Amino acid sequence: MKKILFVCMGNICRSPMAEGIVRDVFEKNGIEAELDSAGTISFHSGESPDYRAMAELRKHQIDISQLKARQINLADFEYFDHIFVMDHNNYAEVMMKSPDEFKHKVEMFMNLAYPGQNIPVPDPYYGGDSGFANVYKMLSESAEVLTHNIVNQ
């Protein structure tokens, strides 16, 4: 069973959305996996996802209300098979924290849909609702590719 971690800055918008979207797509395709999300900072630890992230996913019948923010920790690097980050700053932070032997596990999430392009998922926190809809669309693209890759292994 694959173990996948999604990482953004505060773990209240993008990474819990990614976790929820991938969980939904995996369930619909009969894929068993352990999914989690984390942030590069601890500021929101213990908090639920942003209400706008939850509202956007509810429009697509995905519930992430039970998720709680946490900060990535050293054990995550060994435990998870893949660590998908949302933007260049997250990538740099995670790579700085990662022991050398686990750096190969870290990748920009949008590289699944757009290999090698290092397209960041924009942080919708300071924007309006349309930012969350855009993030949903972007994350769904990579979630579908991830699902296809696992099904066809």
C-alpha positions in Angstrom: 0.0 0.0 0.0 1.3 3.4 -1.0 1.9 6.1 1.7 1.6 9.6 0.3 2.0 12.9 2.1 0.9 16.3 0.7 2.6 19.5 2.0 1.8 23.2 1.8 2.8 26.0 4.2 0.1 26.0 6.9 -1.7 22.7 6.1 -5.1 24.4 6.1 -5.8 25.0 2.3 -3.9 23.2 -0.4 -2.5 20.1 1.2 -5.7 19.1 3.0 -7.6 19.7 -0.3 -5.1 17.5 -2.1 -5.5 14.8 0.5 -9.3 14.9 0.3 -9.3 14.9 -3.5 -6.9 12.1 -3.9 -8.7 10.1 -1.2 -11.9 10.5 -3.1 -10.4 9.6 -6.5 -8.6 6.6 -5.0 -11.8 5.3 -3.3 -13.7 5.6 -6.6 -11.0 3.5 -8.3 -10.6 0.9 -5.5 -7.1 2.0 -4.6 -6.0 1.5 -1.0 -3.4 4.0 0.2 -2.4 5.8 3.3 -2.8 9.6 2.8 -1.9 12.5 5.0 -1.1 16.1 4.8 1.2 18.5 6.7 2.6 22.0 6.6 6.1 23.4 6.6 5.1 25.7 9.6 3.4 24.8 12.9 1.3 28.0 13.1 -2.1 26.2 12.4 -1.3 22.9 14.1 -4.4 21.3 15.4 -6.8 23.5 13.4 -9.3 22.3 10.9 -8.9 23.1 7.2 -9.9 26.7 6.1 -13.7 27.0 5.9 -13.3 28.0 2.2 -11.3 24.8 1.4 -14.0 22.7 3.1 -16.8 24.6 1.3 -15.1 24.1 -2.1 -14.7 20.4 -1.6 -18.2 20.0 -0.2 -19.4 21.2 -3.7 -17.8 18.0 -5.0 -19.1 15.8 -2.2 -15.7 15.6 -0.5 -15.6 16.0 3.3 -12.3 17.1 4.9 -13.7 18.5 8.1 -12.1 15.8 10.2 -8.6 16.7 9.1 -6.3 18.6 11.5 -3.3 20.7 10.5 0.2 19.5 11.6 3.8 20.3 10.8 5.9 17.9 8.7 8.4 16.0 11.0 11.6 14.0 10.5 9.8 10.6 10.7 7.6 11.6 7.7 10.6 11.4 5.4 11.2 7.8 6.1 7.6 6.7 6.5 6.0 8.1 3.3 6.8 6.8 -0.2 6.0 10.1 -1.8 6.0 13.7 -0.5 4.2 16.0 -2.8 4.6 19.8 -2.2 2.5 22.6 -3.5 4.9 25.3 -4.5 8.6 26.3 -4.8 8.9 27.7 -1.2 7.4 24.4 0.2 9.8 22.4 -1.9 12.8 24.4 -0.6 11.6 24.1 3.0 10.9 20.4 2.7 14.3 19.7 1.0 16.1 21.6 3.7 14.4 19.5 6.4 14.8 16.2 4.5 17.7 13.8 5.3 19.7 13.3 2.1 18.6 9.6 1.7 14.9 10.7 1.4 15.2 13.8 -0.9 14.2 11.6 -3.9 10.7 11.3 -2.4 10.0 15.0 -2.6 8.3 16.4 -5.8 6.1 19.2 -6.8 2.5 17.8 -7.0 1.7 19.5 -10.4 4.6 17.7 -12.0 2.4 14.7 -12.2 0.1 16.5 -14.6 2.8 18.6 -16.2 6.1 16.7 -15.9 9.2 18.8 -15.3 7.3 22.2 -15.4 7.4 22.8 -11.6 4.0 24.6 -11.8 3.1 25.9 -8.3 -0.4 25.5 -6.8 -1.2 29.1 -5.8 -2.0 29.7 -2.1 -5.7 30.7 -2.1 -5.7 31.9 1.5 -5.6 35.6 0.8 -7.9 35.5 -2.2 -11.5 35.0 -2.8 -13.6 31.8 -3.4 -12.5 31.6 -7.0 -9.0 30.9 -5.8 -10.2 27.7 -4.1 -12.1 26.6 -7.2 -8.9 27.1 -9.2 -6.9 25.1 -6.7 -9.5 22.3 -6.8 -9.2 22.1 -10.6 -5.4 22.0 -10.5 -5.2 19.4 -7.7 -7.8 17.2 -9.4 -5.6 17.1 -12.6 -2.7 15.7 -10.7 -4.9 13.4 -8.6 -6.2 11.8 -11.8 -2.7 11.3 -13.1 -1.5 9.8 -9.8 -4.5 7.4 -9.8 -3.7 6.4 -13.4 -0.1 5.8 -12.6 -0.9 3.6 -9.6 -3.6 1.6 -11.4 -1.2 1.0 -14.3 1.8 -0.1 -12.2 
